[in-house]
Each structure stands twice: as C-alpha cells, then as structure tokens.
C-alpha cells in the first residue's frame, strides 16, 4: 500500500521509497525515511495535496509524491 491510499486519521510506518534520483532525495530531505511514522491529517477536497504529520511537523505532499512512499 502507498501513502496515497491511506485514509484520513490513520498512522502508518514507511516501508520504502519507490522513487529515484532527485525526487527520492527531496522526499528524504523532508524527513520521510524508512521506519518513520506518518499520520495522515487531511486530504484536500479534490484529493491533492495530502497533509501529513511526520517527525512532529506538518507537511503537504502531492499525490504523485505520496504514491512513491510504500507504507505498512
């Protein structure tokens, strides 16, 4: 399952990042790495972006980026 598919109000653990190159590095620079807990706070009315809490701060991710984050 990817972060894009997680329902609002659920917490998940990052299993791995699927992206490559600069995109993967950007996601990692935001603090999203293997083993980190992510809480899905909100999803915008049209589904993009997704607002999450990671490492104690709020972060908005595009659906395309959220689809690159595999969670359990």
SERO-4910 file (N, C-alpha, C, O; in steps of 0.05 Angstrom, whole numbers):
BEGIN
 pado doro    nc1    nc2    nc3   cac1   cac2   cac3    cc1    cc2    cc3    oc1    oc2    oc3
  Unk    A     17    -23      0      0      0      0     18     25      0     40     24     12
  Unk    A      9     46    -13     24     71    -14     11     92      4    -12     89     12
  Unk    A     25    113     10     15    134     27    -10    147     14    -27    158     28
  Unk    A    -11    147    -12    -33    159    -27    -60    145    -20    -81    157    -22
  Unk    A    -59    119    -13    -83    103     -8    -92    103     21   -113     92     27
  Unk    A    -76    115     39    -83    115     68   -106    134     74   -106    156     63
  Unk    A   -124    125     90   -147    142     98   -139    163    119   -120    159    133
  Unk    A   -155    184    120   -150    206    139   -154    195    167   -172    180    173
  Unk    A   -136    203    185   -137    195    213   -121    170    220   -120    162    243
  Unk    A   -108    158    200    -92    134    205    -62    141    206    -53    159    193
  Unk    A    -48    125    222    -19    127    224     -7    102    210    -17     80    213
  Unk    A     15    107    196     28     85    182     58     87    186     68    109    193
  Unk    A     73     66    180    102     66    181    113     63    153    103     47    137
  Unk    A    133     79    146    145     78    119    161     52    116    178     45    133
  Unk    A    155     37     95    169     12     89    193     18     70    215      9     75
  Unk    A    187     33     48    209     40     30    199     62     11    175     68      9
  Unk    A    219     75     -1    213     96    -21    217     85    -49    238     72    -54
  Unk    A    198     89    -66    199     77    -93    213     95   -113    224     84   -133
  Unk    A    213    121   -110    224    140   -129    254    137   -133    267    121   -119
  Unk    A    264    152   -152    293    152   -158    303    180   -161    288    199   -166
  Unk    A    329    183   -158    343    209   -164    334    231   -146    330    229   -122
  Unk    A    330    255   -159    324    279   -145    298    278   -130    295    290   -108
  Unk    A    278    265   -141    252    263   -128    255    247   -101    244    256    -81
  Unk    A    268    225   -102    272    209    -78    288    225    -57    282    224    -33
  Unk    A    309    239    -66    325    255    -48    308    277    -35    311    282    -11
  Unk    A    290    290    -50    273    311    -39    254    300    -18    250    313      3
  Unk    A    243    276    -22    225    264     -3    241    257     23    231    262     45
  Unk    A    265    247     19    282    240     43    290    266     58    292    265     82
  Unk    A    295    287     43    302    313     56    279    324     73    284    340     91
  Unk    A    255    317     67    231    325     82    229    309    108    211    315    124
  Unk    A    246    289    112    245    273    136    230    247    133    226    232    153
  Unk    A    222    240    109    208    215    104    228    194     96    238    193     74
  Unk    A    235    177    116    254    155    111    243    129    122    222    129    136
  Unk    A    255    107    116    246     81    124    243     80    155    261     88    169
  Unk    A    221     69    164    216     66    193    202     89    207    196     87    230
  Unk    A    198    111    193    186    135    205    155    132    205    144    122    186
  Unk    A    143    141    227    114    141    228    103    166    215    112    188    220
  Unk    A     81    162    199     68    184    186     38    183    194     26    162    192
  Unk    A     27    206    202     -1    208    208    -15    225    187     -6    247    181
  Unk    A    -36    214    175    -50    229    153    -71    247    166    -91    237    177
  Unk    A    -66    273    164    -84    293    177   -108    300    160   -131    299    169
  Unk    A   -103    307    135   -125    316    117   -118    309     88    -95    304     81
  Unk    A   -139    308     72   -136    306     43   -153    329     32   -176    333     39
  Unk    A   -142    344     13   -156    367      1   -182    357    -13   -183    333    -20
  Unk    A   -202    374    -16   -227    366    -28   -224    351    -55   -239    332    -61
  Unk    A   -205    359    -72   -202    345    -97   -181    323    -96   -173    312   -116
  Unk    A   -171    317    -71   -153    295    -67   -123    302    -69   -106    285    -64
  Unk    A   -117    327    -76    -89    335    -78    -85    363    -67    -99    381    -78
  Unk    A    -69    368    -48    -49    351    -35    -59    336    -11    -82    339     -3
  Unk    A    -42    320      1    -47    305     25    -31    318     47     -7    322     44
  Unk    A    -44    324     69    -29    337     92    -23    315    112    -42    301    122
  Unk    A      2    313    120     11    292    139     27    305    161     37    327    159
  Unk    A     30    290    183     48    298    205     70    277    205     65    253    207
  Unk    A     95    287    203    119    269    203    140    282    220    147    306    216
  Unk    A    151    267    239    173    277    257    165    303    271    181    320    276
  Unk    A    139    306    278    130    328    294    123    354    278    117    374    291
  Unk    A    123    353    252    114    376    237     95    369    214     94    346    206
  Unk    A     80    389    206     60    384    184     73    388    157     91    405    154
  Unk    A     65    371    139     76    371    112     54    365     92     37    348     96
  Unk    A     55    379     69     36    374     48     51    361     25     72    370     16
  Unk    A     39    339     15     51    323     -7     32    321    -30      8    318    -26
  Unk    A     43    323    -54     26    318    -78     20    288    -79     35    272    -68
  Unk    A     -2    281    -92     -9    253    -94     12    237   -109     17    214   -102
  Unk    A     25    249   -128     46    236   -143     70    229   -125     81    207   -127
  Unk    A     76    246   -106     98    241    -87     89    220    -66    104    202    -59
  Unk    A     64    222    -57     53    203    -38     52    175    -49     55    155    -34
  Unk    A     48    173    -75     48    146    -88     75    133    -88     77    109    -93
  Unk    A     96    148    -84    124    137    -84    132    127    -56    154    117    -53
  Unk    A    114    130    -36    121    123     -9    105     97     -2     81     99      2
  Unk    A    119     75      0    106     50      8    104     48     38    124     51     52
  Unk    A     80     42     48     76     41     77     63     15     86     53     -1     70
  Unk    A     64     10    112     50    -14    123     32     -6    146     19    -23    158
***
